[in-house]
Amino acid sequence: MSSDAGMPYGLATRHDPQDAPPLWRVPPPLRPLADPPRPVPPLFPATAARSSCEPLTARRSRGYLVRLGSAAALAVTAVTAAAVAACSPVHVPAAPPAGTDPLTSTTVPVPPPDFVAIPDPCALPVQATLQRLSPGATWWPTQRTPRWSCTWVSAVDHQGSRMHRKVELRITIATDTSSDDARAVARAIYEDQRARDHATWGARYQAVPHLGEGAYSGYAERAATGESKTGVLLRNLVFDVTYRGDTWNPPGPDAPPQEALAESAARMGSLQLAREVAYALTRCMPCFSGTATFSGSAAPAGGVLPVNDLRRGTSHRSSGDG
């Protein structure tokens, strides 16, 4: 009877370790490879006579990726990116345009030109505005270099009253002196005029923003005549627009014989005309080139504005001119 008798089913007697050592103690036999390893082909074969900037074809790139695996794919991608970068055209920055600073490559703003002369001061305001503020006005220009002016005067009967309206535009162009440039001279003229007007108007003086390099307006009433003036500094030019008027009423107990132009109507009229003149001056090309001078018989002749239907009210008992 063998030594395994009486042992539970499925159990066997352990052999002596010296007789049968376990398999992990025996090193596995070295088996030779069936085929020798094939060499990895180079990324760029020597037989491919091509320029360093020749693009890689999709077929050849896919063959490399299949043979080399994921690691080789990363290498091919990096080499391809380097080749594309090396073959990309070099960006040469263009020369900076005229009027730029070569050190900072930022555009240097070119100052607008100075004014030289005014071809026709009477053509600067919008005619429709003049017809509304001074309907049927007779107008005439004057020119005494370096000053230009234009005047519109009207007297219109309206609802039994007689309305007098007057618009004055005066322009002064400053020039260079031995000590200051033209713009500094113009600012000095503007500041002197502004100080005198401020002293005259007192509390009715107001600064006007967003108009030229500086602007102001004011209102005064003299001998039952109301007037408002707007002064503007624009580069080397100073101009002012004055709008004044009164209304003569028929005799009666309800209204005084003479009424001054209301402050609101006078201010709105002079300010609107000043904005229109400033806009027209900045777009007057002959005013910059010096071809706008006129004198003697060459000066524009006067004229008469047509009489439009008057809108409601220009006196104290009305709401305004527009």
C-alpha positions in Angstrom: 0.0 0.0 0.0 1.4 3.3 -1.0 2.1 6.1 1.4 -0.8 8.0 -0.1 -3.3 5.6 1.3 -5.6 7.0 3.9 -5.1 10.6 2.7 -8.1 12.7 1.8 -9.1 12.8 -1.8 -7.2 15.3 -3.8 -4.2 15.6 -1.5 -0.8 14.2 -2.4 2.3 13.5 -0.4 4.8 16.3 -0.7 8.0 15.2 -2.2 11.4 16.0 -0.8 12.6 19.3 -2.0 15.9 17.8 -2.9 14.2 15.3 -5.2 12.0 17.7 -7.1 12.8 21.4 -6.8 10.0 23.8 -7.7 9.9 25.3 -11.2 10.7 28.8 -10.0 14.1 27.7 -8.8 15.0 26.5 -12.3 15.8 29.4 -14.7 14.0 29.3 -18.0 16.0 28.1 -20.9 17.2 30.8 -23.2 15.4 30.3 -26.5 16.9 31.9 -29.6 14.7 34.3 -31.5 13.1 32.9 -34.6 14.0 36.0 -36.7 16.7 38.6 -36.1 15.4 42.1 -35.4 15.1 44.3 -38.4 16.8 47.7 -38.3 14.7 50.8 -37.9 14.7 52.7 -41.1 16.0 56.3 -40.9 13.5 59.2 -40.8 15.1 60.8 -43.8 16.7 58.2 -46.1 19.9 59.2 -47.8 18.4 58.2 -51.2 15.7 60.8 -50.9 17.4 63.7 -52.6 15.1 66.5 -51.7 15.3 70.0 -50.4 15.2 70.7 -46.7 12.1 72.7 -47.3 10.3 70.0 -49.3 7.0 69.0 -47.5 6.6 65.5 -46.2 4.0 63.4 -48.0 1.1 61.9 -46.1 1.9 58.4 -47.4 5.5 58.4 -46.1 4.5 59.9 -42.8 1.9 57.2 -42.3 4.4 54.5 -43.1 6.8 55.8 -40.4 4.0 56.0 -37.9 3.0 52.4 -38.4 6.5 51.1 -38.2 7.8 53.2 -35.3 4.8 53.1 -33.0 3.6 55.9 -30.8 7.0 57.0 -29.7 8.2 57.4 -33.2 5.0 59.2 -34.1 5.8 61.9 -31.5 9.3 62.2 -32.9 8.0 62.5 -36.5 5.5 65.1 -35.4 8.2 67.2 -33.6 10.6 66.9 -36.6 7.8 67.8 -39.0 6.8 70.9 -37.0 10.4 72.0 -36.9 10.8 71.5 -40.6 7.6 73.5 -41.3 8.8 76.3 -39.0 12.2 76.3 -40.7 10.6 76.4 -44.1 8.0 79.1 -43.3 8.7 82.4 -44.9 10.4 84.9 -42.6 8.2 87.9 -41.8 10.1 91.1 -42.4 8.3 94.1 -40.8 7.5 96.8 -43.3 9.1 100.2 -42.9 7.0 102.5 -40.7 4.9 104.9 -42.6 5.6 108.6 -42.7 4.7 110.4 -39.5 5.7 107.6 -37.1 8.3 107.5 -34.4 10.9 104.7 -35.3 11.8 104.2 -31.7 8.4 103.4 -30.4 6.6 102.6 -33.7 3.6 104.6 -32.7 1.8 107.0 -34.9 2.7 110.6 -34.3 -0.4 112.8 -34.7 0.0 115.5 -37.3 -1.5 118.8 -36.0 -4.2 120.3 -38.2 -3.1 123.2 -40.4 -3.5 126.8 -39.3 -6.0 129.2 -40.9 -4.7 131.6 -43.5 -7.7 133.5 -44.9 -11.5 133.3 -45.1 -13.0 133.2 -48.7 -16.5 134.2 -47.8 -17.5 134.7 -44.1 -21.2 135.1 -45.1 -21.2 131.5 -46.4 -20.1 129.9 -43.2 -23.5 129.7 -41.3 -26.3 127.5 -42.6 -28.6 129.7 -44.7 -31.7 127.9 -43.3 -30.7 128.9 -39.8 -30.2 132.5 -40.8 -33.6 132.6 -42.5 -35.2 131.4 -39.3 -33.3 133.7 -37.0 -33.3 136.8 -39.2 -35.9 136.3 -42.0 -35.5 138.6 -45.0 -32.2 140.0 -43.7 -30.0 142.1 -45.8 -26.4 140.9 -45.5 -23.0 142.2 -46.4 -19.4 141.1 -45.8 -16.3 143.1 -44.7 -12.7 142.2 -44.9 -9.8 144.0 -43.2 -7.0 141.5 -42.9 -6.5 139.8 -40.5 -10.2 140.3 -39.6 -13.3 139.2 -41.5 -16.9 139.8 -40.7 -20.5 139.5 -42.0 -23.7 141.2 -40.9 -27.3 140.2 -41.4 -30.0 142.8 -40.5 -33.8 142.4 -40.8 -37.0 144.2 -39.9 -40.2 142.1 -40.3 -43.8 142.8 -39.5 -45.4 140.0 -37.7 -48.9 140.0 -36.1 -49.0 143.7 -35.9 -45.6 144.0 -34.3 -42.3 144.9 -35.9 -39.4 142.7 -35.1 -35.8 143.8 -35.6 -33.1 141.1 -35.8 -29.3 141.4 -36.3 -26.6 138.7 -36.6 -22.9 139.6 -36.5 -20.1 137.2 -37.3 -16.5 138.5 -36.6 -13.4 136.4 -37.3 -9.8 137.2 -36.4 -6.8 135.1 -37.7 -3.6 135.3 -35.7 -0.2 135.0 -37.2 3.3 134.2 -35.8 5.2 136.9 -34.0 8.8 137.1 -33.0 8.1 135.6 -29.6 5.0 133.4 -30.0 3.5 131.2 -32.6 0.1 131.9 -34.2 -1.9 129.7 -31.8 -0.4 131.2 -28.7 -1.3 134.7 -30.1 -4.8 133.5 -30.8 -5.2 132.2 -27.3 -4.0 135.5 -25.8 -6.6 137.3 -28.0 -9.3 134.9 -26.9 -8.5 135.1 -23.2 -8.5 138.9 -23.2 -11.9 139.0 -25.0 -13.3 136.4 -22.6 -12.2 138.3 -19.5 -13.8 141.6 -20.8 -17.1 139.9 -21.7 -17.2 138.0 -18.3 -16.8 141.3 -16.5 -19.7 142.8 -18.6 -22.1 139.9 -18.2 -21.4 138.9 -14.6 -23.7 136.0 -13.6 -25.0 135.6 -17.2 -21.6 134.4 -18.4 -21.4 130.7 -19.2 -18.6 128.4 -20.4 -19.5 126.3 -23.5 -18.0 122.8 -23.6 -17.1 120.7 -26.6 -16.7 123.6 -29.0 -13.2 124.4 -30.4 -10.3 124.8 -28.0 -12.4 127.0 -25.8 -15.8 128.7 -26.0 -18.2 130.8 -23.8 -21.4 132.7 -24.1 -23.4 135.4 -22.4 -26.4 137.6 -22.5 -27.0 141.3 -21.9 -30.0 143.6 -22.3 -29.4 147.2 -23.3 -32.1 149.8 -24.0 -34.8 147.1 -24.3 -32.6 145.2 -26.8 -31.5 141.7 -25.9 -28.3 140.2 -27.3 -26.2 137.1 -26.8 -22.7 136.5 -28.0 -20.7 133.2 -28.3 -16.9 133.4 -28.5 -14.8 130.5 -29.8 -11.1 129.7 -30.0 -10.2 127.4 -32.9 -6.5 126.8 -33.6 -5.1 130.2 -34.6 -8.5 131.7 -35.2 -10.9 133.5 -32.8 -14.5 134.3 -33.8 -17.7 135.4 -32.2 -21.3 135.4 -33.2 -23.7 138.0 -31.8 -27.5 137.6 -32.1 -29.6 140.6 -30.9 -33.1 141.8 -31.4 -36.2 143.6 -30.1 -39.9 143.8 -30.9 -41.9 146.9 -31.3 -45.5 146.4 -30.3 -48.6 148.5 -31.3 -49.9 150.8 -28.7 -52.1 149.1 -26.1 -52.4 148.3 -22.5 -51.5 144.6 -22.8 -47.8 144.8 -24.0 -45.0 147.3 -23.5 -44.0 149.3 -26.6 -40.7 147.6 -26.9 -39.5 144.1 -25.8 -36.0 142.7 -25.8 -35.2 139.4 -27.4 -35.5 136.7 -24.8 -32.4 135.3 -23.2 -33.2 131.7 -24.1 -33.9 132.6 -27.8 -30.8 134.8 -28.0 -28.5 132.2 -26.5 -29.8 129.4 -28.6 -29.5 131.4 -31.8 -25.9 132.6 -31.2 -24.7 129.1 -30.0 -26.2 127.3 -33.0 -24.6 129.7 -35.4 -21.3 129.4 -33.6 -21.4 125.6 -34.0 -22.2 125.8 -37.6 -19.4 128.3 -38.3 -16.9 126.1 -36.4 -18.0 123.1 -38.4 -17.7 124.9 -41.7 -14.2 126.4 -40.9 -12.7 122.9 -40.1 -13.8 121.8 -43.6 -12.8 124.9 -45.5 -9.8 123.8 -47.6 -9.2 127.2 -49.2 -9.0 128.7 -45.6 -5.8 126.6 -45.1 -4.1 127.0 -48.5 -4.1 130.7 -48.7 -6.1 131.0 -51.9 -9.1 132.4 -50.1 -8.1 136.1 -49.9 -10.3 138.7 -51.6 -10.2 142.5 -51.7 -11.9 145.3 -53.4 -14.2 144.3 -56.2 -13.4 140.7 -55.7 -15.1 140.7 -52.3 -18.5 138.9 -52.3 -21.4 141.4 -52.7 -24.2 141.5 -50.2 -27.7 140.0 -50.7 -31.1 139.6 -49.2 -32.4 136.5 -47.5 -35.9 135.3 -48.3 -38.6 135.8 -45.8 -39.9 132.5 -44.4 -42.9 132.0 -42.2 -42.0 133.1 -38.8 -42.2 130.5 -36.1 -43.7 131.3 -32.7 -42.1 133.9 -30.6 -38.9 135.7 -30.3 -39.6 138.2 -27.5 -40.1 137.9 -23.7 -43.7 136.8 -24.1 -42.8 133.9 -26.4 -41.1 130.7 -25.9 -38.2 131.0 -28.3 -36.9 131.3 -31.8 -37.2 127.7 -32.8 
